[in-house]
Amino acid sequence: MELEKNSMQPNLIPGSNRSTITILGNTDVKIQWHHRDFITVSPIHKENFGIQGLAKYEVKLLKAKSFQDKTIITLSTNVP
């Protein structure tokens, strides 16, 4: 995995096609991205809930093709 100047922007490459996102605190989040046929984001660990929570997600490259995408993590809202 290569990192851009901002370490919050991993550059996945065929030789290193996985990365991990760790969320501390409120883990009730919604994760969105556009190119679902190129990458997946899957939960791999979760403990506790609320402000004491910890969650880990695996970001995995599915195809060795050049593309750009953003993973957007937002707090969920429980609005009916």
C-alpha positions in Angstrom: 0.0 0.0 0.0 1.3 3.4 -0.9 0.2 6.5 1.1 -0.5 9.8 -0.4 0.9 13.0 1.3 -2.1 12.9 3.6 -2.0 9.5 5.4 -5.8 9.4 5.4 -5.7 8.6 1.7 -4.3 5.1 1.1 -3.3 4.2 -2.4 -4.2 0.5 -2.9 -2.1 -1.3 -5.5 -2.1 -4.9 -6.8 0.9 -5.8 -4.6 -0.8 -4.5 -1.5 -4.5 -4.7 -2.1 -5.9 -4.4 1.5 -6.1 -1.7 4.1 -7.8 -1.4 7.5 -10.0 1.5 8.8 -10.3 1.7 12.6 -13.1 3.8 14.2 -12.9 4.7 17.9 -15.8 6.2 19.7 -19.3 6.1 18.2 -19.2 3.1 15.9 -22.8 3.4 14.6 -21.6 4.7 11.2 -22.7 4.4 7.6 -19.9 3.7 5.0 -20.4 4.6 1.4 -18.3 4.4 -1.8 -19.1 4.4 -5.5 -17.0 1.7 -7.2 -18.5 -1.4 -5.5 -17.2 -3.6 -8.3 -13.6 -2.5 -7.6 -13.5 -2.4 -3.8 -15.3 -3.8 -0.8 -15.5 -2.5 2.7 -16.3 -5.2 5.3 -16.5 -5.1 9.1 -13.9 -7.4 10.6 -14.1 -6.5 14.3 -16.5 -4.7 16.6 -16.6 -4.3 20.4 -18.8 -2.2 22.6 -21.2 0.5 21.3 -21.7 4.2 21.7 -18.8 6.5 22.7 -16.7 3.6 24.0 -16.9 1.6 20.8 -14.2 0.2 18.5 -14.8 -1.0 15.0 -12.4 -2.2 12.3 -13.2 -2.5 8.6 -11.2 -4.1 5.8 -10.9 -2.2 2.5 -10.0 -4.7 -0.2 -9.2 -4.1 -3.8 -11.1 -6.5 -6.1 -9.7 -5.6 -9.6 -6.2 -4.5 -10.7 -7.5 -1.5 -12.6 -6.7 2.2 -12.2 -9.6 4.2 -10.6 -10.3 6.8 -8.0 -12.9 6.6 -5.3 -13.7 8.0 -1.8 -14.8 6.1 1.2 -17.3 8.3 3.1 -17.9 7.5 6.8 -20.9 9.3 8.4 -22.6 8.9 11.7 -25.9 7.1 11.3 -29.1 8.8 12.1 -32.0 7.0 13.6 -34.7 9.0 11.9 -37.8 7.0 11.0 
